[in-house]
């Protein structure tokens, strides 16, 4: 096995800024994003098409790896692809763009709050269902069957929470 070339002392931390362009596997490891997802983000336009090496392999620059890390951070905050795209396209030097970043975050916060409310309603329903089992006799299955029967066509009264309506301009659910 050939010896691994050492990095210059200024780059001993293996940060992307110190790395030469790399193939997708290394980019995946450095960014924390699977190679398949990197290709998907390229298709979605979140990542510019990478350069190609002489053997036609994708080659990613330190800037690409940084952008992938930003994407991963935004996705970890449950942002939609459109929200991530908006934030990636913002020019940090333009004050109007900075206001667009705040507007994007405000819209996402509204989505998170709505989802938290939905989850709270779900938690209450699950707790009520769980209470149908008292240790000696469990009526969970019977209760589920009764709820399903109440949802039969012509009898759509339900105990299930209503799904939020799609309002124009609202960001789509996260992919």
C-alpha positions as CSV (number, residue, x, y, z in Angstrom):
1,X,0.0,0.0,0.0
2,X,1.5,3.4,-1.0
3,X,2.1,5.8,1.8
4,X,-0.6,8.5,2.4
5,X,0.6,11.9,1.4
6,X,0.8,14.2,4.3
7,X,-1.0,17.5,4.3
8,X,0.8,20.8,4.7
9,X,1.0,21.8,8.4
10,X,-1.6,24.6,7.8
11,X,-4.0,22.0,6.6
12,X,-3.5,19.3,9.2
13,X,-7.1,19.5,10.3
14,X,-8.4,18.0,6.9
15,X,-10.9,20.9,6.5
16,X,-12.4,21.1,3.0
17,X,-10.6,24.4,2.4
18,X,-7.3,22.6,2.7
19,X,-8.3,19.7,0.5
20,X,-7.7,19.3,-3.3
21,X,-10.8,18.5,-5.4
22,X,-12.1,15.1,-4.6
23,X,-14.4,12.4,-5.9
24,X,-17.9,11.8,-4.7
25,X,-17.1,9.2,-2.0
26,X,-14.7,11.6,-0.3
27,X,-17.1,14.5,-0.7
28,X,-19.8,12.4,0.9
29,X,-17.5,11.6,3.9
30,X,-16.4,15.2,4.3
31,X,-19.9,16.6,4.0
32,X,-21.8,14.0,5.9
33,X,-24.2,13.4,2.9
34,X,-24.6,10.1,1.1
35,X,-23.3,10.0,-2.5
36,X,-26.8,9.2,-3.8
37,X,-28.1,12.4,-2.0
38,X,-25.3,14.4,-3.5
39,X,-26.4,13.3,-7.0
40,X,-30.0,14.1,-6.0
41,X,-29.1,17.6,-4.9
42,X,-27.3,18.1,-8.2
43,X,-30.4,17.1,-10.1
44,X,-32.5,19.5,-7.9
45,X,-30.1,22.4,-8.7
46,X,-29.0,22.8,-5.1
47,X,-25.4,22.0,-6.1
48,X,-23.9,23.1,-9.3
49,X,-22.9,20.3,-11.7
50,X,-19.4,19.3,-10.6
51,X,-16.4,19.3,-12.8
52,X,-15.2,16.0,-14.3
53,X,-11.8,14.4,-14.1
54,X,-10.0,12.9,-17.1
55,X,-11.7,9.6,-16.4
56,X,-15.1,11.4,-16.2
57,X,-15.5,11.0,-12.4
58,X,-17.3,13.8,-10.7
59,X,-14.8,16.1,-8.9
60,X,-15.9,18.3,-6.0
61,X,-14.1,21.4,-4.8
62,X,-13.8,22.7,-1.3
63,X,-16.6,25.2,-2.1
64,X,-18.9,22.3,-3.2
65,X,-18.2,20.5,0.1
66,X,-19.0,23.6,2.1
67,X,-22.2,24.0,0.1
68,X,-23.1,20.4,0.9
69,X,-22.5,21.0,4.5
70,X,-24.9,24.0,4.4
71,X,-27.5,21.9,2.7
72,X,-27.1,19.2,5.4
73,X,-27.5,21.7,8.2
74,X,-30.6,23.2,6.6
75,X,-32.1,19.7,6.0
76,X,-31.3,18.8,9.6
77,X,-33.6,21.8,10.5
78,X,-36.3,20.1,8.4
79,X,-36.2,22.8,5.7
80,X,-37.8,21.9,2.4
81,X,-35.7,21.8,-0.8
82,X,-37.2,25.1,-1.9
83,X,-36.4,26.8,1.5
84,X,-32.8,25.5,1.2
85,X,-32.6,26.7,-2.4
86,X,-33.8,30.2,-1.3
87,X,-31.2,30.4,1.4
88,X,-28.4,29.2,-0.8
89,X,-29.2,31.8,-3.5
90,X,-29.1,34.7,-1.0
91,X,-26.3,37.2,-1.5
92,X,-24.9,37.9,2.0
93,X,-23.8,41.4,0.9
94,X,-27.3,42.5,-0.3
95,X,-29.6,43.7,2.5
96,X,-32.7,42.8,0.6
97,X,-31.5,39.3,0.3
98,X,-30.8,39.2,4.0
99,X,-34.4,40.2,4.6
100,X,-35.4,37.3,2.3
101,X,-33.5,35.0,4.6
102,X,-35.5,36.2,7.6
103,X,-38.7,35.8,5.7
104,X,-37.8,32.3,4.7
105,X,-37.0,31.4,8.3
106,X,-40.2,33.0,9.6
107,X,-42.2,30.9,7.1
108,X,-40.3,27.8,8.2
109,X,-40.9,28.6,11.9
110,X,-44.6,28.9,11.1
111,X,-44.5,25.4,9.5
112,X,-42.6,24.0,12.5
113,X,-45.2,25.5,15.0
114,X,-48.1,24.1,13.0
115,X,-46.4,20.7,12.9
116,X,-45.8,20.9,16.7
117,X,-49.5,21.5,17.2
118,X,-50.3,18.5,14.9
119,X,-47.9,16.3,17.0
120,X,-49.5,17.5,20.2
121,X,-52.9,16.5,19.0
122,X,-51.5,13.2,17.9
123,X,-49.9,12.6,21.3
124,X,-53.2,13.3,23.0
125,X,-55.0,10.8,20.7
126,X,-52.4,8.2,21.3
127,X,-52.5,8.7,25.1
128,X,-56.3,8.4,25.0
129,X,-56.0,5.2,22.9
130,X,-53.4,3.8,25.3
131,X,-55.8,4.4,28.2
132,X,-58.2,1.9,26.6
133,X,-55.9,-0.8,28.0
134,X,-56.2,-1.1,31.8
135,X,-54.0,-4.1,32.4
136,X,-56.7,-6.7,32.6
137,X,-58.7,-5.9,29.5
138,X,-57.3,-4.1,26.4
139,X,-59.7,-2.4,24.1
140,X,-57.1,-0.8,21.8
141,X,-57.9,-3.0,18.8
142,X,-61.7,-2.7,19.3
143,X,-61.4,1.1,19.6
144,X,-59.3,1.3,16.4
145,X,-61.9,-0.8,14.6
146,X,-64.7,1.4,15.9
147,X,-62.8,4.5,14.7
148,X,-62.3,3.0,11.3
149,X,-66.0,2.2,11.1
150,X,-66.9,5.8,11.9
151,X,-64.8,6.8,9.0
152,X,-66.7,4.7,6.5
153,X,-68.1,6.5,3.4
154,X,-71.2,8.5,4.3
155,X,-70.0,8.8,7.9
156,X,-66.9,10.9,7.7
157,X,-67.1,12.3,11.3
158,X,-63.8,11.4,12.7
159,X,-61.7,11.8,15.7
160,X,-58.6,12.2,13.6
161,X,-57.1,15.7,13.4
162,X,-57.8,17.5,10.1
163,X,-54.8,18.0,7.9
164,X,-53.8,21.6,7.4
165,X,-55.1,23.1,4.2
166,X,-52.7,24.0,1.4
167,X,-52.6,27.8,1.4
168,X,-51.2,29.6,-1.7
169,X,-47.6,30.6,-1.1
170,X,-47.1,28.0,1.7
171,X,-43.9,26.0,1.3
172,X,-44.7,22.3,0.4
173,X,-44.2,19.6,2.9
174,X,-40.6,18.5,3.3
175,X,-39.2,15.9,1.0
